[in-house]
Amino acid sequence: MTTGWEFAMRRCLQLAEKGEHFVGMNPLVGSVLVKDGEIIAEGYHAGFGLAHAERDLLEKLPEDMDIANCTLVVNLEPCNHFGKTPPCADIIIAKQIPQVIVGALDPNPLVSGRGIERLRSHGIEVITGVLAEECIQLNRQFYTRMIHQRSYCIAKWAATADGYMANNSEHRLLISGEQAQQHLHVLRSRVSAILVGVTTWERDKPRLDSRILDSDVESSESWNPIRIVLDPNLRGNYDTEAIDRVFSPLWVLNEKIDENKKSERGNNVRFIRLPKQWIWQELLAWLYQQNIASVLVEGGATTLGELIASGCVDEYMEYRNTDLRIGGGIEAPDFPNGWQQQQFLGEDLLRVFKVPIAGELYR
Ligand SMILES: NC(=O)c1ccc[n+]([C@@H]2O[C@H](COP(=O)([O-])OP(=O)(O)OC[C@H]3O[C@@H](n4cnc5c(N)ncnc54)[C@H](OP(=O)(O)O)[C@@H]3O)[C@@H](O)[C@H]2O)c1
């Protein structure tokens, strides 16, 4: 029976969300302890390298607390392996918790199913699949990374009402209104990296930061993602004062040099030579190895076109200005499978498509 535990699982999902921004490559996990239908203790995974949710909860319990008839509820299968912290299955067994309710199985091949097996082998009753879809959706980035062993990838562009993402001139065309820009800057603050092609870097001179979110952001290093430019032939200019105004590293992926560059101004540029990794599957696998949990690819058309053709996009986002028509220019990409959601942000229409995860394996 998976019904009856939804209230507790919903609370786990709320707790799990508290870890957003802090868990890095790890999943978002919350856990509660239930006795006689009441939640009596809570825990969550608060940051990369910190205790997992179940351990956070169980270690905080008073020594003399009677937990003999309690049920532990958690949105992701308890782990059974040593990572940065010891296995959660062990502490659940040690505390003699008789029943565990799990939202979804862990997609990590080191864990998947084994955490549950271990609990059951110690006589613990385990019920799985409570709000499984919600649990998988909350961690869709983690599932995607684990299944494909690459960074989670969002393709984003702004389009005019007649379907162009740029005009044919050398000058930047501002397409999005204020609300859409605000929305984008919040999104930027939630990803590990923002990536553009070199032509966009040169033409638009984008700052690639999350400045509108919070006016203090420019003086804080914490919220700006790593900036990445795809520039195989080193055509771009990386010696400008504007680069230093954003407190985040700039990685220039190229085929020529490999060096860190710090100018007198403190210019934080890293040139990284990638001889054979220009195929998107490989680029994203390489970014994953550099601990880039998610990457927002912002264009231009060539970069987005190749990315979309590679099939590596996990989420498509278009901000379409419903008033502006320019009659010609660089065409915006198409959604390969349409969009699932849309909402107005001022005069812009945000359309989103999230590629479904093969979640049935993890229920
Ligand atoms: N509306 C929007 O949302 C939006 C967003 C961004 C940009 N834009 C506009 O788009 C225009 C620029 O687009 P664009 O298509 O001309 O150029 P782009 O995509 O910005 O840059 C293309 C260049 O980046 C390098 N590159 C891209 N993908 C690569 C890959 N997988 N492997 C190796 N190199 C790669 C290549 O450099 P090499 O040529 O040296 O090989 C390529 O020619 C600008 O006008 C800009 O304003 C609009």
The ligand as a MOL file (V3000), in Angstrom:
LIG
                    3D

  0  0  0     0  0            999 V3000
M  V30 BEGIN CTAB
M  V30 COUNTS 48 52 0 0 0
M  V30 BEGIN ATOM
M  V30 1 N 18.0880 35.9170 -29.2600 0
M  V30 2 C 18.9050 35.1980 -28.5480 0
M  V30 3 O 18.5010 34.4990 -27.6140 0
M  V30 4 C 20.3640 35.1890 -28.8690 0
M  V30 5 C 21.2520 34.5730 -27.9780 0
M  V30 6 C 22.5890 34.5370 -28.3000 0
M  V30 7 C 23.0200 35.1050 -29.4790 0
M  V30 8 N 22.1360 35.7010 -30.2940 0 CHG=1
M  V30 9 C 22.5960 36.2800 -31.5710 0
M  V30 10 O 23.1190 35.2280 -32.3550 0
M  V30 11 C 24.1420 35.7610 -33.1880 0
M  V30 12 C 25.3480 34.8680 -33.1610 0
M  V30 13 O 24.9710 33.5530 -33.5390 0
M  V30 14 P 25.8820 32.7000 -34.4840 0
M  V30 15 O 25.1090 31.5180 -34.8640 0
M  V30 16 O 26.3950 33.5660 -35.5660 0 CHG=-1
M  V30 17 O 27.1430 32.3460 -33.5880 0
M  V30 18 P 27.3880 31.6330 -32.1740 0
M  V30 19 O 26.5540 30.4030 -32.0790 0
M  V30 20 O 27.3220 32.6190 -31.0900 0
M  V30 21 O 28.9280 31.2380 -32.3110 0
M  V30 22 C 29.2740 30.3240 -33.3060 0
M  V30 23 C 30.7250 29.9720 -33.2120 0
M  V30 24 O 31.0290 29.3900 -31.9410 0
M  V30 25 C 31.9170 28.3010 -32.1220 0
M  V30 26 N 31.1690 27.0890 -31.8270 0
M  V30 27 C 29.8610 26.9630 -31.5650 0
M  V30 28 N 29.5300 25.6940 -31.3130 0
M  V30 29 C 30.6550 24.9980 -31.4330 0
M  V30 30 C 30.9700 23.6280 -31.2840 0
M  V30 31 N 30.0830 22.6840 -30.9170 0
M  V30 32 N 32.2140 23.2640 -31.4960 0
M  V30 33 C 33.1500 24.1760 -31.8110 0
M  V30 34 N 32.9100 25.4840 -31.9540 0
M  V30 35 C 31.6920 25.8830 -31.7480 0
M  V30 36 C 32.3300 28.3160 -33.5850 0
M  V30 37 O 33.4660 29.1290 -33.7110 0
M  V30 38 P 34.4580 29.0360 -35.0060 0
M  V30 39 O 33.7170 29.6900 -36.1010 0
M  V30 40 O 35.6850 29.7610 -34.6170 0
M  V30 41 O 34.6800 27.5920 -35.2480 0
M  V30 42 C 31.0990 28.9300 -34.2200 0
M  V30 43 O 31.2970 29.5140 -35.4770 0
M  V30 44 C 24.4590 37.1550 -32.6850 0
M  V30 45 O 23.9450 38.0990 -33.5910 0
M  V30 46 C 23.7160 37.2350 -31.3880 0
M  V30 47 O 23.2130 38.5400 -31.1580 0
M  V30 48 C 20.8150 35.7630 -30.0380 0
M  V30 END ATOM
M  V30 BEGIN BOND
M  V30 1 1 1 2
M  V30 2 2 2 3
M  V30 3 1 2 4
M  V30 4 1 4 5
M  V30 5 2 4 48
M  V30 6 2 5 6
M  V30 7 1 6 7
M  V30 8 2 7 8
M  V30 9 1 8 9
M  V30 10 1 8 48
M  V30 11 1 9 10
M  V30 12 1 9 46
M  V30 13 1 10 11
M  V30 14 1 11 12
M  V30 15 1 11 44
M  V30 16 1 12 13
M  V30 17 1 13 14
M  V30 18 2 14 15
M  V30 19 1 14 16
M  V30 20 1 14 17
M  V30 21 1 17 18
M  V30 22 2 18 19
M  V30 23 1 18 20
M  V30 24 1 18 21
M  V30 25 1 21 22
M  V30 26 1 22 23
M  V30 27 1 23 24
M  V30 28 1 23 42
M  V30 29 1 24 25
M  V30 30 1 25 26
M  V30 31 1 25 36
M  V30 32 1 26 27
M  V30 33 1 26 35
M  V30 34 2 27 28
M  V30 35 1 28 29
M  V30 36 1 29 30
M  V30 37 2 29 35
M  V30 38 1 30 31
M  V30 39 2 30 32
M  V30 40 1 32 33
M  V30 41 2 33 34
M  V30 42 1 34 35
M  V30 43 1 36 37
M  V30 44 1 36 42
M  V30 45 1 37 38
M  V30 46 2 38 39
M  V30 47 1 38 40
M  V30 48 1 38 41
M  V30 49 1 42 43
M  V30 50 1 44 45
M  V30 51 1 44 46
M  V30 52 1 46 47
M  V30 END BOND
M  V30 END CTAB
M  END
